[in-house]
Amino acid sequence: MDPNQYDLHMETRFQRIKQRVRGKKSGTYSNDEWSGWVQQIENERGLRMMNAVLFLLLSVSFFLGSTPLFFLFFAILAYMWGNFYYLTHVAKKLEIHILEEKLKLFTEDEGMLRLRITHNSLLPIFFGRLRLGTDKNILFQHGEEQIHMNQLHFNFHQVGRSQWEVVLPFTAVKRGVAQLHLFDMEIDSFFGWGKVYLQTRDKMQFEVIVYPRSEKVAGLEKIFPKKQGEQPSRSSLFEEKSRVLGTRDYVPGDPFGNIHWKATARMNSLQSKVYDRTTQLSWLFVIDISTSSFEEKMRGIAFLLHYATKHNISFSILVNIKKLGNPSYIVMNSGEGKQQLYAGMMLLARIKVENVMIPSMTFGQIIHQHAIRHPYVIACTEQAVMETWNLPTSTEGFALETVGDGVKLVKLRKGMKHQGIFMKHA
């Protein structure tokens, strides 16, 4: 990074810290607001000293009475002042707005960052250079991959009192959330001496949410309903007494309470009620951010979320990440439908493997508390880790494992759910 740009970057950070200390908000600003630039002129002190020296030389020319020398120094002084004036005023009325602040994409999808650059000054920009940097979840066309972020540099020029839009295409390369962490500009002097560095006072409000692309999971046939619940099922052994589908002829052995008396009077023969057969088919997804092949398994979780939504299966998500507040871990309550799918996919996109994890023993107790309410636990972790969890006896456990280029469900072996506990007591 250029030393002047580094100084400007640090100066902007100090200004934001001071604003926070004084109680002022300094976060992001919306499209309708513009907080202005923090600018720094290259060699500003040298320019001021040169102007002072020229002024002294000009005074000497007056004292000596040399007309050619007077005009020469006057021309140089005018050049210097014109150069300084250009650098200090060229970006005074320059504004940049992001037209779409939030985008939602899947991995490998294409997107665009659209900027509107408004230049209200009469001074033209002939040699402008814009630089921006985002999280590594997206990669701009013709951009550069850095260690901590992906950057894009491009040159531009703009006449005074004008407005134009810039479209910067990019590709969503990785699950996660990408934001603008670097947005600065440099403008070279029209007179050829010096440049001005600009950085926005506040963070530009731009966010790209990259959802994991679904990848089909093998072994779904291993999950079959086994408890009474609210999920309709023709093959279930359980009946929901509040859902009467119709009637049928009475068969010896039918409970007396199942007789439909109104239908019996209408048909002149005993009629029994036919109830809707239901079962409990709710899933608890447990995500361990320390598992191997994490991104591949997340694509499998995304597929299962879509599958559950399509088949009206309620689900909940539990992640071993610490957070402030109560509860002190990330959990999404049970639900179903498109809103639940949207919330689940949003949670998958925002999970970061760099977060602080909950200790394994504590997390095992948390899993047990939540698993009591779910007949099935689908874990994004290794089977060996899952076998150490104290799952309820009524809960079936499945682990996601990568096989070649795909993902499959592996059922937790019977008798292994409590092996860790037995070994501990032994």
Phi, psi and chi 1 to 4 in degrees:
 res  aa     phi    psi   chi1   chi2   chi3   chi4
   1 MET       -  140.3 -179.9 -177.9  -71.0      -
   2 ASP   -59.9  138.7 -171.2  -76.4      -      -
   3 PRO   -55.9  -37.6  -25.8   34.3      -      -
   4 ASN   -67.9  -38.6  -68.3  -81.6      -      -
   5 GLN   -66.2  -37.3  -73.6 -178.8  -47.5      -
   6 TYR   -64.5  -43.9  177.6   77.3      -      -
   7 ASP   -60.6  -41.9  -66.0  -20.4      -      -
   8 LEU   -64.4  -40.7  176.5   62.1      -      -
   9 HIS   -62.2  -45.5  177.6   70.0      -      -
  10 MET   -66.6  -39.1  -63.5  -56.6  -62.9      -
  11 GLU   -62.0  -41.0  178.5 -176.7  -12.8      -
  12 THR   -65.7  -40.2  -52.7      -      -      -
  13 ARG   -62.7  -42.9  -70.5 -172.2   62.0 -175.9
  14 PHE   -63.8  -37.7  -70.2  143.0      -      -
  15 GLN   -63.7  -40.9  -75.6 -171.9   -1.1      -
  16 ARG   -65.6  -38.9  -68.3  174.6 -178.5  170.6
  17 ILE   -64.3  -42.3  -66.4  173.2      -      -
  18 LYS   -62.5  -39.4  -70.7  179.2 -179.0  178.6
  19 GLN   -65.2  -38.6  -72.4  176.4  -18.0      -
  20 ARG   -65.8  -41.9  -66.8 -169.1 -173.8  101.0
  21 VAL   -62.8  -36.9  172.0      -      -      -
  22 ARG   -81.4   -1.7  -66.6  170.7 -176.2  171.3
  23 GLY    90.0    9.5      -      -      -      -
  24 LYS   -90.4  144.4  -61.9  179.7 -179.0  178.9
  25 LYS   -78.5  132.8  -67.8 -175.7  178.3  179.1
  26 SER  -143.4   74.7  177.3      -      -      -
  27 GLY  -118.0  -91.6      -      -      -      -
  28 THR  -129.3  165.4   58.4      -      -      -
  29 TYR  -130.6  152.5   54.8   87.6      -      -
  30 SER   -85.4 -179.4   64.5      -      -      -
  31 ASN   -63.5  -27.9  -73.6  -27.3      -      -
  32 ASP   -85.1   -1.4  -61.1  -31.7      -      -
  33 GLU  -120.6  151.2  -58.4  172.8  -10.7      -
  34 TRP  -140.9  118.3  174.6 -111.3      -      -
  35 SER   -89.1   -7.3   61.5      -      -      -
  36 GLY    91.2 -176.9      -      -      -      -
  37 TRP  -111.2  152.0  -60.2   97.0      -      -
  38 VAL  -102.0  119.3  176.3      -      -      -
  39 GLN  -121.0  152.8   70.7  175.4   29.5      -
  40 GLN  -142.7  129.0 -179.9  173.5  -25.8      -
  41 ILE   -93.1  133.1  -61.4  175.3      -      -
  42 GLU   -66.0  129.1 -177.1 -177.0   50.2      -
  43 ASN    55.9   40.2  -62.2  -33.6      -      -
  44 GLU   -61.1  -40.2 -177.7  176.9    0.8      -
  45 ARG   -64.3  -40.4 -176.5  177.4  -61.3  177.7
  46 GLY   -63.0  -37.1      -      -      -      -
  47 LEU   -65.2  -41.3  -70.9  172.0      -      -
  48 ARG   -65.6  -41.1  -66.5 -179.0 -176.3  -86.1
  49 MET   -66.1  -39.3  -68.8  179.8   61.0      -
  50 MET   -63.1  -38.6 -177.7   62.4   69.2      -
  51 ASN   -64.1  -38.7  -72.1  -26.5      -      -
  52 ALA   -65.0  -42.8      -      -      -      -
  53 VAL   -63.4  -42.6  170.7      -      -      -
  54 LEU   -63.4  -35.9  -73.3  175.4      -      -
  55 PHE   -65.0  -39.2 -178.6   78.1      -      -
  56 LEU   -65.9  -41.8  -68.8  175.9      -      -
  57 LEU   -64.6  -35.5  -68.2  176.8      -      -
  58 LEU   -66.4  -37.1 -172.6   60.7      -      -
  59 SER   -64.1  -37.9  -59.5      -      -      -
  60 VAL   -63.6  -40.0  171.7      -      -      -
  61 SER   -62.7  -35.9   66.7      -      -      -
  62 PHE   -64.2  -42.6  -88.4  113.0      -      -
  63 PHE   -65.0  -40.0  179.6   76.9      -      -
  64 LEU   -79.6  -20.8  -63.6  176.6      -      -
  65 GLY    74.3   28.7      -      -      -      -
  66 SER   -91.9  110.8  174.4      -      -      -
  67 THR   -66.3  -47.2  -57.8      -      -      -
  68 PRO   -60.1  -40.4  -23.0   34.2      -      -
  69 LEU   -66.3  -35.4 -168.9   61.7      -      -
  70 PHE   -62.4  -47.6  169.0   78.3      -      -
  71 PHE   -67.2  -35.5  -79.4  108.2      -      -
  72 LEU   -63.9  -47.9  176.2   62.1      -      -
  73 PHE   -69.7  -31.9  -75.4  117.7      -      -
  74 PHE   -66.1  -39.2 -178.1   78.6      -      -
  75 ALA   -66.4  -41.8      -      -      -      -
  76 ILE   -65.4  -41.4  -63.6  175.3      -      -
  77 LEU   -63.9  -41.5 -175.7   62.3      -      -
  78 ALA   -64.2  -38.6      -      -      -      -
  79 TYR   -62.9  -44.1  168.6   80.8      -      -
  80 MET   -66.1  -44.7  -65.4  -62.1  -59.6      -
  81 TRP   -67.0  -37.5  -87.0  106.1      -      -
  82 GLY   -64.0  -40.6      -      -      -      -
  83 ASN   -63.8  -45.0 -176.5   78.4      -      -
  84 PHE   -66.5  -40.8 -176.4   75.3      -      -
  85 TYR   -63.3  -40.0  179.6   85.8      -      -
  86 TYR   -62.9  -45.7  178.1   85.7      -      -
  87 LEU   -66.6  -36.0  -69.5  177.0      -      -
  88 THR   -80.6  -19.9   54.1      -      -      -
  89 HIS  -117.6   -9.1  -70.4   81.7      -      -
  90 VAL   -65.9  -30.6   66.1      -      -      -
  91 ALA  -107.5   11.5      -      -      -      -
  92 LYS   -61.4  -36.8  -72.0  -73.9 -173.4 -179.5
  93 LYS  -116.5   29.6  -61.1 -179.3  179.0  179.6
  94 LEU   -94.6  125.4 -179.9   65.4      -      -
  95 GLU  -126.6  144.2  -61.5 -177.6    4.6      -
  96 ILE  -130.9  128.6  -64.6 -177.2      -      -
  97 HIS  -125.1  143.5  -63.0  -82.7      -      -
  98 ILE   -93.4  125.2  -63.2  176.1      -      -
  99 LEU   -77.2  -35.4  -60.0 -177.1      -      -
 100 GLU  -122.7  110.5  -65.4  179.9   77.1      -
 101 GLU   -81.1  -26.5  -64.7 -179.7   -3.7      -
 102 LYS  -135.0  129.9 -179.2  175.5  -70.1 -172.0
 103 LEU  -125.3  147.4  -60.3  174.9      -      -
 104 LYS  -126.0  120.1  -60.1  171.9 -175.1  177.2
 105 LEU  -136.3  165.5  -54.7  171.2      -      -
 106 PHE  -102.8  160.1  -73.1   90.0      -      -
 107 THR   -56.7  141.4   52.0      -      -      -
 108 GLU    77.2    0.4  -57.6  176.9    5.8      -
 109 ASP   -78.4  158.2  -75.6   -9.4      -      -
 110 GLU  -100.2  143.4  -56.8  -71.3  -26.6      -
 111 GLY  -140.9  175.3      -      -      -      -
 112 MET  -139.3  136.3  -66.8 -176.5  -61.5      -
 113 LEU   -99.1  115.9  169.8   58.4      -      -
 114 ARG  -106.3  121.5  -62.2  173.6   57.2 -150.7
 115 LEU  -113.3  142.4  -56.6  174.9      -      -
 116 ARG  -113.8  117.4  178.3 -171.9  -68.9  133.6
 117 ILE  -104.2  117.0  -58.1  179.1      -      -
 118 THR  -112.8  122.0  -55.6      -      -      -
 119 HIS  -117.3  103.1 -171.6   38.0      -      -
 120 ASN   -92.0   -2.4  -65.7  -42.6      -      -
 121 SER   -84.7  157.0  173.8      -      -      -
 122 LEU   -78.1  -18.2  -68.6  173.8      -      -
 123 LEU   -75.4  126.3  -61.6  175.0      -      -
 124 PRO   -78.4  155.9   30.0  -34.4      -      -
 125 ILE  -108.1  113.5  -60.9  175.3      -      -
 126 PHE   -99.2  -30.5  -68.6  101.7      -      -
 127 PHE  -132.5   73.9  -49.3  103.6      -      -
 128 GLY  -101.2  149.6      -      -      -      -
 129 ARG  -141.4  121.0 -170.9  166.6 -174.1 -103.9
 130 LEU  -106.9  137.3 -175.6   63.8      -      -
 131 ARG  -131.2  133.2 -177.3 -179.3   68.1  161.0
 132 LEU  -139.7  151.6   50.6   90.5      -      -
 133 GLY  -137.4  139.5      -      -      -      -
 134 THR  -129.6  173.0   67.9      -      -      -
 135 ASP   -60.5  162.3  -66.5  -73.6      -      -
 136 LYS   -79.0    8.3  -62.1 -178.7   70.4   66.1
 137 ASN   -74.0  -22.3  -52.9   93.6      -      -
 138 ILE  -125.8  153.6   63.4  174.7      -      -
 139 LEU  -132.5  120.3  178.9   61.9      -      -
 140 PHE   -73.6  149.8  -74.0   98.4      -      -
 141 GLN   -64.0  130.1 -175.4  176.7  -17.1      -
 142 HIS    66.1   19.5  -52.5  -58.3      -      -
 143 GLY   -87.1  176.8      -      -      -      -
 144 GLU  -120.9  138.9  -59.6  177.1   -0.1      -
 145 GLU   -93.4  115.3  -67.4 -169.8   57.7      -
 146 GLN  -100.2 -179.8  -55.5  -68.4  -22.9      -
 147 ILE   -67.8  -46.6  -62.7  177.2      -      -
 148 HIS  -106.1  -14.6  -60.1  -67.2      -      -
 149 MET  -157.4  164.4   66.4  174.6   66.3      -
 150 ASN  -100.6  134.3  -67.3  -22.4      -      -
 151 GLN  -120.7  159.5  -64.9 -173.4   10.0      -
 152 LEU  -139.7  132.6  175.2   66.9      -      -
 153 HIS  -121.1  138.9  -49.3 -106.2      -      -
 154 PHE  -153.1  146.5   68.5   91.8      -      -
 155 ASN   -91.7  152.3  -60.2  -36.8      -      -
 156 PHE  -153.6  162.1   73.4   96.7      -      -
 157 HIS  -140.5  151.6   62.1  -84.8      -      -
 158 GLN  -154.4  132.4 -171.9  169.0   -1.1      -
 159 VAL   -77.2  166.3  -62.3      -      -      -
 160 GLY   -71.3  155.0      -      -      -      -
 161 ARG    52.6   55.2  -63.9  -65.0  180.0   94.0
 162 SER  -142.4  166.4   63.3      -      -      -
 163 GLN  -145.4  137.0  176.9  178.2  -72.5      -
 164 TRP  -150.5  159.6   63.9  -62.3      -      -
 165 GLU  -110.2  139.9  -67.4 -174.2    7.2      -
 166 VAL  -115.0  131.6 -176.5      -      -      -
 167 VAL  -112.6  119.5  177.4      -      -      -
 168 LEU  -114.5  100.5  -54.1  175.3      -      -
 169 PRO   -73.3  148.6   25.2  -30.9      -      -
 170 PHE  -148.4  168.1   61.3   83.3      -      -
 171 THR  -121.2  134.8  -56.5      -      -      -
 172 ALA   -79.2  109.6      -      -      -      -
 173 VAL  -102.7  -13.4  -64.2      -      -      -
 174 LYS  -154.7  142.8 -174.8  179.9  177.7 -177.6
 175 ARG   -60.5  142.1  177.1 -160.9   60.6   82.2
 176 GLY   142.2 -164.5      -      -      -      -
 177 VAL  -123.7  125.2  178.3      -      -      -
 178 ALA  -108.1  131.3      -      -      -      -
 179 GLN  -128.5  163.3  -64.7  179.4  -25.8      -
 180 LEU   -82.7  116.9  -85.1  176.3      -      -
 181 HIS  -107.9  -11.9  -61.8  -72.5      -      -
 182 LEU  -140.5  126.2  175.8   65.2      -      -
 183 PHE  -152.0   99.2 -163.8   97.6      -      -
 184 ASP  -141.2  172.1   56.5   28.6      -      -
 185 MET  -147.6  150.2 -178.4 -174.7  -59.8      -
 186 GLU  -133.2  139.4   62.0 -178.9   53.8      -
 187 ILE  -125.4  119.6  -58.2  174.9      -      -
 188 ASP   -76.6  149.6  -69.4  -19.6      -      -
 189 SER   -67.5  140.0  172.6      -      -      -
 190 PHE   -64.5  -26.2  169.0   73.2      -      -
 191 PHE   -87.9   -3.3  -63.7   90.1      -      -
 192 GLY    88.7    9.5      -      -      -      -
 193 TRP  -132.2  111.3 -174.3   13.1      -      -
 194 GLY    90.6  173.1      -      -      -      -
 195 LYS  -154.3  162.3   60.8 -179.8   66.9  175.8
 196 VAL  -116.8  133.8   57.6      -      -      -
 197 TYR  -102.3  134.7  -62.6   99.1      -      -
 198 LEU  -126.3  141.4  -54.4  167.3      -      -
 199 GLN  -144.1  138.7 -170.0  173.8   58.5      -
 200 THR   -64.0  144.3   56.5      -      -      -
 201 ARG   -66.2  -37.4  -68.1 -174.6 -177.0  -84.7
 202 ASP  -119.6  165.9  -65.8  -33.7      -      -
 203 LYS   -70.6  133.9 -175.2  178.0  178.8 -179.8
 204 MET   -69.3  133.1  -62.1  -72.2  -77.9      -
 205 GLN   -86.0   99.8 -172.9  170.6  -19.2      -
 206 PHE  -151.3  132.9  178.2   68.1      -      -
 207 GLU  -146.2  131.7 -173.7  176.9   67.2      -
 208 VAL  -117.9  115.9 -179.2      -      -      -
 209 ILE   -94.9  117.7  -59.2  171.9      -      -
 210 VAL  -107.0  110.0 -176.8      -      -      -
 211 TYR   -81.6  149.8  -60.9  123.7      -      -
 212 PRO   -70.8  138.8   25.3  -33.1      -      -
 213 ARG   -76.7  138.4 -169.8  170.7  -68.4  -82.5
 214 SER   -68.5  143.0  -60.4      -      -      -
 215 GLU  -133.5  125.1 -177.2  170.8  -37.6      -
 216 LYS   -56.6  139.1 -171.1  173.4 -178.1  179.9
 217 VAL  -108.1  128.3  176.2      -      -      -
 218 ALA   -85.8  152.3      -      -      -      -
 219 GLY    94.0   13.2      -      -      -      -
 220 LEU   -65.4  -22.7  -93.4  174.2      -      -
 221 GLU   -67.5  -12.5   66.8  -80.0   -4.9      -
 222 LYS   -75.2  -16.4  -60.9  176.4 -177.4  178.4
 223 ILE   -93.4  113.9  -58.7 -179.8      -      -
 224 PHE  -134.2  145.5   55.7   88.6      -      -
 225 PRO   -63.9  147.8  -18.9   31.4      -      -
 226 LYS  -144.0   -1.0   60.0  177.7 -179.2  178.2
 227 LYS  -128.7  158.6  -67.4 -178.2  179.5 -179.8
 228 GLN   -75.5  140.7 -177.3  169.7    1.6      -
 229 GLY  -161.6 -142.9      -      -      -      -
 230 GLU  -113.0    1.0  -62.3 -179.8   -7.6      -
 231 GLN   -83.8  116.9 -177.3   72.5   20.7      -
 232 PRO   -61.0  138.8  -20.7   32.5      -      -
 233 SER  -156.8  125.4  175.6      -      -      -
 234 ARG   -68.2  -31.0  -66.8 -177.6  179.4  180.0
 235 SER   -94.3    5.1   60.0      -      -      -
 236 SER   -72.2  150.1  175.9      -      -      -
 237 LEU   -88.7   -5.7  -60.1  176.3      -      -
 238 PHE  -103.9  145.5  -54.1  101.6      -      -
 239 GLU  -119.1  138.9  -64.9  178.9  -25.3      -
 240 GLU   -93.8  108.5  176.0   56.7   53.1      -
 241 LYS   -65.3  -20.5  -61.1  -60.9 -177.5 -179.3
 242 SER   -86.5   -5.3   62.5      -      -      -
 243 ARG  -116.0   97.9  -59.2  178.3 -176.3  176.0
 244 VAL   -95.7  116.1 -179.5      -      -      -
 245 LEU   -84.4  -29.6  -63.5 -179.2      -      -
 246 GLY   171.2 -154.2      -      -      -      -
 247 THR  -134.7  165.3   61.3      -      -      -
 248 ARG  -147.0  168.9   59.1  171.0  173.9   80.0
 249 ASP   -64.0  141.6  -68.8  -24.1      -      -
 250 TYR   -65.0  136.4  175.4   81.5      -      -
 251 VAL  -118.9  132.1  176.4      -      -      -
 252 PRO   -51.0  130.5  -26.8   35.2      -      -
 253 GLY   108.7  -16.8      -      -      -      -
 254 ASP   -64.5  139.7  -73.8  -12.0      -      -
 255 PRO   -58.9  146.1  -22.2   32.6      -      -
 256 PHE   -61.6  -34.5 -177.0   77.6      -      -
 257 GLY   -70.7  -12.0      -      -      -      -
 258 ASN   -87.7   -3.3  -75.9    6.0      -      -
 259 ILE   -73.2  129.5  -62.6  177.2      -      -
 260 HIS   -92.9  101.7 -162.2  -62.3      -      -
 261 TRP   -71.7  -36.1  -64.9  108.7      -      -
 262 LYS   -66.1  -42.3  -69.8 -176.0  178.6 -179.8
 263 ALA   -68.2  -33.7      -      -      -      -
 264 THR   -62.8  -43.6  -62.0      -      -      -
 265 ALA   -65.6  -35.3      -      -      -      -
 266 ARG   -73.6  -36.2 -171.8  171.3   58.1 -108.1
 267 MET   -93.9  -10.3  -59.0  -67.1  -66.7      -
 268 ASN    61.5   26.8  -68.5  -35.6      -      -
 269 SER  -155.7  152.0   62.7      -      -      -
 270 LEU   -61.1  132.1  -71.8  174.9      -      -
 271 GLN  -124.4  135.8  -61.3  -69.1  -49.1      -
 272 SER  -104.8  147.1  -65.1      -      -      -
 273 LYS   -73.2  144.8  -61.1  175.1 -176.1  176.9
 274 VAL  -111.2  118.1  176.5      -      -      -
 275 TYR   -97.9  156.9  -61.3  103.9      -      -
 276 ASP   -72.3  133.2 -171.9   13.0      -      -
 277 ARG   -88.5  127.3  -65.7 -175.0  176.8  -85.4
 278 THR  -129.0  165.0   60.6      -      -      -
 279 THR  -150.4  164.1 -173.3      -      -      -
 280 GLN   -96.2  122.6 -176.0 -178.9    4.2      -
 281 LEU  -139.3   61.4 -169.2   59.7      -      -
 282 SER  -104.9  143.5   60.7      -      -      -
 283 TRP  -114.8  140.8  -64.9  -10.9      -      -
 284 LEU  -113.0  114.8  171.7   63.0      -      -
 285 PHE   -91.3  125.8  -67.2  100.4      -      -
 286 VAL  -113.4  122.3  179.1      -      -      -
 287 ILE  -112.6  119.5  -61.6  177.4      -      -
 288 ASP  -104.4  111.3  177.0   12.9      -      -
 289 ILE   -72.1   -9.1   61.3  174.0      -      -
 290 SER   -93.8    1.2   65.0      -      -      -
 291 THR   -70.2  156.6 -175.0      -      -      -
 292 SER   -77.3  159.0   59.5      -      -      -
 293 SER    50.8   45.8  -55.1      -      -      -
 294 PHE   -61.3  -46.2 -177.9   73.9      -      -
 295 GLU   -65.4  -38.3  -64.5  -59.6  -28.6      -
 296 GLU   -63.7  -41.6  -70.2   79.0    1.0      -
 297 LYS   -68.9  -32.2  -66.5  176.8 -178.3  179.1
 298 MET   -65.4  -34.0  -70.5  -66.9  -79.2      -
 299 ARG   -66.3  -34.9  -69.7 -164.0  -70.7  -92.3
 300 GLY   -67.0  -39.9      -      -      -      -
 301 ILE   -61.7  -41.1  -67.0  -71.5      -      -
 302 ALA   -60.8  -41.1      -      -      -      -
 303 PHE   -62.6  -43.8  170.8   81.6      -      -
 304 LEU   -66.3  -33.6  -67.1  174.2      -      -
 305 LEU   -63.9  -44.1  -66.2 -172.9      -      -
 306 HIS   -65.2  -39.1  -76.8   88.0      -      -
 307 TYR   -63.7  -44.3 -180.0   90.5      -      -
 308 ALA   -63.6  -40.0      -      -      -      -
 309 THR   -65.6  -41.7  -57.3      -      -      -
 310 LYS   -63.7  -34.3 -178.9  179.2  179.0 -179.2
 311 HIS  -103.3   18.3  -67.1   83.2      -      -
 312 ASN    56.4   40.2  -60.1  -42.1      -      -
 313 ILE   -99.1  127.0  -59.1  172.7      -      -
 314 SER   -76.8  148.9   63.2      -      -      -
 315 PHE  -148.7  158.6   60.7   85.5      -      -
 316 SER  -134.1  156.3  176.5      -      -      -
 317 ILE  -128.0  135.4  -58.9  177.6      -      -
 318 LEU  -129.3  129.1 -172.9   63.5      -      -
 319 VAL  -126.2  137.5 -170.7      -      -      -
 320 ASN   -84.3   59.1   65.4  -25.0      -      -
 321 ILE  -122.2  132.9  -67.6  178.4      -      -
 322 LYS   -75.5  146.3  -87.5 -170.4  174.7 -177.8
 323 LYS  -148.2  163.2   74.0  174.8 -175.5   66.6
 324 LEU   -77.2  153.2  -63.1  176.7      -      -
 325 GLY    97.1 -169.2      -      -      -      -
 326 ASN  -125.2  121.3 -173.6   24.8      -      -
 327 PRO   -74.3  164.3   28.9  -35.3      -      -
 328 SER   -89.2   18.5   59.5      -      -      -
 329 TYR  -138.6  166.0   51.8   89.0      -      -
 330 ILE   -87.2  125.1  -65.2  179.1      -      -
 331 VAL  -145.6  140.3   60.1      -      -      -
 332 MET  -113.9  121.2 -170.3 -179.6   77.1      -
 333 ASN   -63.4  159.3  -65.4  -32.8      -      -
 334 SER   -67.8  143.5 -177.0      -      -      -
 335 GLY  -177.3  178.1      -      -      -      -
 336 GLU  -147.0  169.2   60.9 -178.8   65.0      -
 337 GLY   101.1 -179.3      -      -      -      -
 338 LYS   -68.2  -35.7  -67.9 -175.9  177.6  179.8
 339 GLN   -64.2  -38.8  -75.2  -63.3  113.2      -
 340 GLN   -66.7  -39.4 -175.0   76.7   -8.9      -
 341 LEU   -62.7  -44.4  173.5   62.6      -      -
 342 TYR   -60.6  -45.2  171.5   79.0      -      -
 343 ALA   -64.8  -38.5      -      -      -      -
 344 GLY   -66.3  -43.9      -      -      -      -
 345 MET   -66.5  -36.3  -66.6  -62.4  -67.8      -
 346 MET   -64.1  -39.9 -175.9   68.9   69.3      -
 347 LEU   -65.1  -42.5  176.0   58.2      -      -
 348 LEU   -60.4  -38.5  -64.6 -171.4      -      -
 349 ALA   -68.9  -32.4      -      -      -      -
 350 ARG   -91.2   -3.4  -66.6 -171.4  179.8  -84.3
 351 ILE   -71.3  130.3  -68.6  176.4      -      -
 352 LYS  -118.3  131.2  -66.5 -176.8  178.0 -179.6
 353 VAL   -72.4  -11.3  -64.7      -      -      -
 354 GLU   -83.1   -6.8  -61.7   85.5    4.2      -
 355 ASN   -66.2  163.0  -71.9  116.2      -      -
 356 VAL   -76.7  130.1  178.2      -      -      -
 357 MET   -92.1  158.1  -65.2 -169.1  -56.4      -
 358 ILE   -82.5  139.1  -61.8  173.4      -      -
 359 PRO   -53.7  143.5  -26.0   33.4      -      -
 360 SER   -59.6  -39.4   56.7      -      -      -
 361 MET   -66.4  -42.8 -175.9  174.1  -63.0      -
 362 THR   -65.0  -41.2  -56.3      -      -      -
 363 PHE   -65.7  -34.8 -169.0   55.8      -      -
 364 GLY   -62.2  -38.5      -      -      -      -
 365 GLN   -67.3  -37.7  -63.0  172.5   -5.2      -
 366 ILE   -65.0  -42.0  -65.5  171.7      -      -
 367 ILE   -60.8  -42.9  -67.1  171.9      -      -
 368 HIS   -60.9  -40.9 -179.7   82.1      -      -
 369 GLN   -62.7  -40.2  -64.5  172.6    1.7      -
 370 HIS   -81.2  -32.0  -73.4  -91.6      -      -
 371 ALA   -69.5  -20.7      -      -      -      -
 372 ILE   -58.7  -33.7  -67.6  175.9      -      -
 373 ARG   -90.0    1.5  -59.1 -172.1  -66.7  -90.4
 374 HIS  -130.2  132.9  -62.2  -87.4      -      -
 375 PRO   -77.4  -14.3   27.0  -33.8      -      -
 376 TYR  -135.0  135.0  -56.8   98.0      -      -
 377 VAL  -119.4  122.8  170.9      -      -      -
 378 ILE  -113.3  115.6  -58.6  175.1      -      -
 379 ALA  -110.6  135.7      -      -      -      -
 380 CYS   -91.9   75.1  176.7      -      -      -
 381 THR  -161.7  176.4 -172.6      -      -      -
 382 GLU   -75.9  150.3  -80.3   74.5   22.0      -
 383 GLN   -63.1  -35.8 -173.5  175.6    2.4      -
 384 ALA   -63.1  -36.2      -      -      -      -
 385 VAL   -70.2  -41.5  174.7      -      -      -
 386 MET   -65.5  -30.9 -167.9  174.3 -176.0      -
 387 GLU   -68.7  -16.4  -71.4  172.2   -8.5      -
 388 THR   -86.5   -9.0   62.8      -      -      -
 389 TRP   -78.3  148.3  -63.7  -14.3      -      -
 390 ASN   -93.4   74.3 -179.2   22.8      -      -
 391 LEU   -76.9  145.6  -66.8 -179.5      -      -
 392 PRO   -59.8  151.1  -21.4   32.3      -      -
 393 THR   -63.2  -25.3   56.2      -      -      -
 394 SER   -85.8    1.1   59.3      -      -      -
 395 THR  -108.8  132.4  -59.3      -      -      -
 396 GLU   -93.0  138.1  -68.3  -73.1  -11.2      -
 397 GLY  -112.2  139.7      -      -      -      -
 398 PHE  -134.6  136.5  -63.4   86.3      -      -
 399 ALA  -111.4  141.9      -      -      -      -
 400 LEU   -87.4  126.7  -79.8  172.9      -      -
 401 GLU  -129.7  146.5  -69.6 -170.3   -2.6      -
 402 THR   -87.4  135.1   54.4      -      -      -
 403 VAL  -131.1  106.2  179.7      -      -      -
 404 GLY    64.6 -121.3      -      -      -      -
 405 ASP   -97.4    4.2  -63.5  -27.6      -      -
 406 GLY  -120.1 -174.5      -      -      -      -
 407 VAL  -130.7  141.9 -177.4      -      -      -
 408 LYS  -135.9  159.2   71.7  172.6 -177.2  177.5
 409 LEU   -92.0  129.7  -78.3  174.3      -      -
 410 VAL  -116.7  121.9  177.8      -      -      -
 411 LYS   -75.1  136.2 -171.9  174.4 -178.7  179.8
 412 LEU   -66.0  129.3 -171.9   63.6      -      -
 413 ARG   -66.7  138.4  -71.8  170.6  -71.3  176.3
 414 LYS   -61.7  139.7  -70.9  -70.2 -175.3  179.6
 415 GLY    86.5   -5.4      -      -      -      -
 416 MET  -100.9  -13.0  -63.2  -62.4  -67.0      -
 417 LYS   -63.7  -32.3  -71.9 -168.8  -71.7 -174.9
 418 HIS  -111.7   13.1  -53.9  -74.3      -      -
 419 GLN   -62.4  -39.8 -179.4  177.3  -10.5      -
 420 GLY   -61.3  -37.3      -      -      -      -
 421 ILE   -68.1  -44.6  -60.6  177.6      -      -
 422 PHE   -61.3  -41.6  -65.0  153.4      -      -
 423 MET   -66.4  -34.9  -68.4  178.1   64.7      -
 424 LYS   -66.3  -43.2 -172.1 -174.9  -60.8 -177.8
 425 HIS   -69.4  -32.1  -73.7  -63.3      -      -
 426 ALA   -65.6      -      -      -      -      -
